[in-house]
Amino acid sequence: MNGSIDPHHGRLFIMGGAAGPGLLARFVELAGGAAARIVVIATASAEPDAAAAAHAAQMSGAGSVRALRIVTRADANAPGVEPVLRAATGVFFTGGDQERITSVIGGTATDSLLQELVSEGDLILAGTSAGAAMMSATMITGGESQRITAGSVRTGPGLEFLPGVLIDQHFGERGRLNRLLSAVARYPHELGLGIDEDTAILTEGDCFEVLGSGAVTVVDAGTATDIQVPPSGPIALAGATIHVLPAGYTFHLPGRRPVAGTPAAERERAA
């Protein structure tokens, strides 16, 4: 599925980290508001109980919020997970280390069930920071060099809830444009999405809407006229397209184009 955009994926709420109360309130609203049944999964955190409790405390508008403790693959395959997730209207992955999420949950019963529930529209899946990075098929796992080189970014397999993209988080605050450019040059068939803190994308159908106080930077190598990725030394990336989209913009994934306005307005224009 790498590189393909599935127009039928379910609703995803993907945050760049340091989410403010407005974004968390929007997630609660999307999950059902006072009727929402939210499950917080803090697998990425080194202190999962504390992380889950801290995020749950910020979702006071929900009908119920509970933590689902998954720290081992045995936890992720335990039979008690299924009834908890099937009862949920929203699932939230906290930040931490995204490789903890993929190594603990990847390929397990929890992974398969979440893929099913999201695809069928039975819940909205959210993630912040590490919980955002794991949403893509090719996941950025690290790299802090300020150069644009093959060695400036480390990648691995994500859980592929949103195929066809590479997601980087804490984007503007940590100066990660060069890291995302390095990643997209290595995987030019995928769109690079750099999400600022207190900023999110909400997927709906074949579009995502930008929400929050920052911006989403989209790097599209599809228009590139030349890409050279040597094993050492600087990368060549000529003719790529970059969009910087604040709240109020929608991005059409299959068409790889930004549009001012919400997904509903975009559908009306297309009709």
C-alpha positions in Angstrom: 0.0 0.0 0.0 3.0 2.4 0.2 2.5 5.5 -1.8 -1.2 5.0 -2.5 -3.9 7.3 -1.0 -7.0 5.4 0.1 -10.0 7.7 -0.3 -12.0 5.4 2.0 -9.9 5.5 5.1 -11.8 6.5 8.3 -11.6 9.6 10.4 -8.2 10.4 11.8 -7.3 13.4 14.1 -3.5 13.8 13.8 -1.8 16.3 16.1 1.7 17.7 15.9 2.2 17.7 19.7 1.6 20.1 22.6 -2.1 20.1 21.8 -4.0 23.0 23.5 -7.5 22.7 25.1 -9.2 23.8 21.8 -7.9 20.8 19.8 -8.6 18.3 22.6 -12.1 19.7 23.0 -12.6 19.3 19.2 -11.5 15.7 19.5 -14.0 15.1 22.3 -16.7 16.7 20.2 -15.9 14.5 17.1 -16.0 11.4 19.3 -19.5 12.3 20.5 -19.2 15.0 23.1 -21.1 14.2 26.3 -21.8 10.7 24.8 -18.2 10.1 23.8 -16.5 7.0 25.1 -12.7 7.6 24.8 -9.9 5.2 25.3 -6.4 6.6 25.9 -3.4 4.4 24.9 -0.1 5.6 26.2 2.1 2.8 24.8 4.6 5.4 23.5 5.3 6.8 26.9 8.1 5.8 29.3 5.5 6.5 32.1 2.3 5.2 30.5 0.0 5.5 33.5 1.0 9.1 34.2 0.7 10.0 30.5 -2.7 8.5 30.2 -4.0 10.2 33.3 -2.7 13.6 32.2 -4.4 13.4 28.8 -7.6 12.0 30.3 -7.8 14.9 32.7 -7.9 17.3 29.6 -10.9 15.5 28.1 -13.5 16.4 30.8 -16.2 17.1 28.3 -16.4 13.4 27.3 -19.0 11.0 28.6 -16.2 8.6 29.7 -12.5 8.4 29.4 -10.5 5.4 30.3 -6.9 4.2 29.9 -6.1 1.0 28.1 -2.7 -0.2 29.3 -0.7 -1.8 26.5 3.0 -2.1 27.3 3.8 -5.6 26.0 2.7 -7.6 22.9 0.9 -9.9 25.3 -1.2 -7.0 26.4 -1.9 -6.1 22.8 -3.1 -9.6 22.1 -5.1 -10.0 25.3 -8.8 -10.9 24.8 -9.9 -8.1 27.1 -8.8 -5.5 24.6 -11.5 -6.2 22.0 -14.6 -5.3 24.1 -12.9 -2.1 25.3 -12.1 -0.9 21.8 -15.4 -2.0 20.3 -17.2 0.1 22.9 -15.1 3.2 22.2 -16.2 6.1 20.0 -12.7 7.6 20.1 -9.2 6.3 20.7 -6.2 8.6 21.5 -2.5 7.7 21.3 -0.2 9.8 23.4 3.3 11.0 22.6 6.6 9.4 23.6 8.6 7.1 21.3 6.7 6.0 18.2 8.9 2.9 17.9 7.3 1.7 21.1 3.9 1.8 19.5 4.9 -0.1 16.4 7.0 -2.7 18.2 4.4 -3.4 20.8 1.2 -3.1 18.8 2.2 -3.8 15.2 0.6 -6.9 13.8 -1.2 -7.7 17.0 -4.9 -8.2 17.6 -5.1 -4.6 18.8 -3.6 -3.4 15.5 -6.0 -5.5 13.4 -9.0 -4.4 15.4 -8.1 -0.7 15.2 -7.6 -0.9 11.4 -11.1 -2.5 11.1 -12.8 0.0 13.4 -11.3 3.0 11.7 -11.9 1.7 8.2 -15.6 1.0 9.0 -16.0 4.4 10.7 -16.9 3.0 14.1 -14.6 5.4 15.9 -12.3 8.4 15.4 -8.6 7.6 15.9 -6.4 10.4 17.3 -2.7 10.7 18.0 -0.3 13.4 19.1 3.5 13.6 18.6 4.6 9.9 18.5 1.0 9.0 18.2 0.9 11.1 15.0 4.1 9.7 13.5 2.9 6.1 13.7 -0.1 6.9 11.5 1.9 6.7 8.3 3.2 3.7 6.4 6.8 4.9 6.4 7.4 6.4 9.8 10.0 9.0 10.7 11.8 7.7 13.8 14.5 10.2 14.3 17.3 12.4 12.9 18.2 15.9 14.0 20.9 17.0 11.5 20.4 20.4 9.9 21.7 19.1 6.5 19.5 17.6 3.7 21.2 14.2 3.3 20.2 10.5 3.3 21.6 10.2 6.8 19.7 13.1 8.2 16.5 11.1 8.8 15.8 7.6 10.2 12.7 5.8 9.1 10.9 2.5 9.8 7.5 0.9 9.3 4.5 2.7 10.8 1.0 1.3 11.4 -0.4 2.8 8.0 -3.6 4.3 9.2 -3.0 7.0 6.6 -1.1 5.5 3.7 0.7 7.6 1.1 2.2 10.1 3.6 5.2 10.7 5.8 4.3 12.6 9.0 6.7 14.7 11.1 5.6 16.4 14.3 6.7 19.4 16.5 7.6 20.6 13.0 8.1 24.4 13.1 9.1 24.5 16.7 12.0 22.0 16.2 13.1 23.2 12.8 12.4 19.9 11.0 12.0 21.0 7.4 15.4 19.7 6.4 14.5 16.3 8.0 11.2 16.1 6.1 12.9 17.1 2.8 15.4 14.4 3.3 12.7 11.8 4.0 10.6 12.8 1.0 13.7 12.7 -1.3 14.2 9.1 -0.2 10.5 8.3 -0.6 9.2 10.6 -3.3 6.0 8.6 -3.9 4.8 9.8 -0.4 3.6 13.3 0.6 5.5 14.8 3.5 3.3 16.4 6.2 5.0 18.5 8.8 2.6 19.3 11.6 3.3 22.2 14.0 2.5 22.0 17.7 -1.1 22.8 18.7 -2.0 22.0 15.1 -3.9 19.0 13.7 -5.2 17.5 10.5 -8.6 15.9 10.4 -9.1 13.4 7.6 -12.5 13.2 6.0 -13.0 11.1 2.8 -10.1 11.9 0.5 -9.2 15.3 2.1 -7.7 16.6 5.3 -8.6 19.8 7.0 -6.0 21.9 9.0 -7.0 22.9 12.5 -5.3 24.7 15.4 -2.9 27.6 15.9 0.0 26.6 13.6 0.4 25.3 10.1 0.9 22.1 8.2 3.8 22.0 5.7 3.2 19.7 2.7 6.2 18.6 0.7 5.3 17.0 -2.7 8.1 15.5 -4.7 5.7 14.4 -7.4 6.5 17.6 -9.4 10.3 17.2 -8.9 12.3 17.2 -12.1 15.4 15.7 -10.5 16.1 13.7 -7.3 19.5 12.4 -6.4 20.1 10.7 -3.0 23.8 9.8 -2.7 24.8 7.6 0.3 26.8 10.6 1.6 26.7 14.3 0.9 23.8 16.6 0.1 20.6 15.5 -1.7 19.4 17.0 -4.9 15.7 17.7 -5.0 14.7 20.0 -7.9 11.2 21.2 -8.7 9.4 19.8 -5.6 6.4 21.7 -4.4 5.9 23.0 -0.8 2.6 24.2 0.6 2.3 25.9 4.0 -1.3 25.6 5.2 -2.8 27.2 8.3 -6.3 26.5 9.8 -9.0 27.0 7.3 -7.3 25.1 4.5 -8.2 21.7 3.1 -5.8 19.4 1.2 -7.1 17.0 -1.4 -4.9 13.9 -1.1 -5.4 12.1 -4.4 -5.2 15.3 -6.4 -2.3 16.6 -4.2 -3.7 20.1 -4.1 -4.6 22.6 -1.4 -8.0 24.4 -1.3 -9.1 27.3 0.9 -12.1 26.2 3.0 -13.5 23.1 4.7 -14.0 19.7 3.1 -17.7 20.4 2.9 -17.0 23.5 0.9 -14.6 21.6 -1.3 -17.3 19.0 -2.1 -19.8 21.8 -3.0 -17.3 23.3 -5.4 -16.7 20.0 -7.0 -20.4 19.2 -7.4 
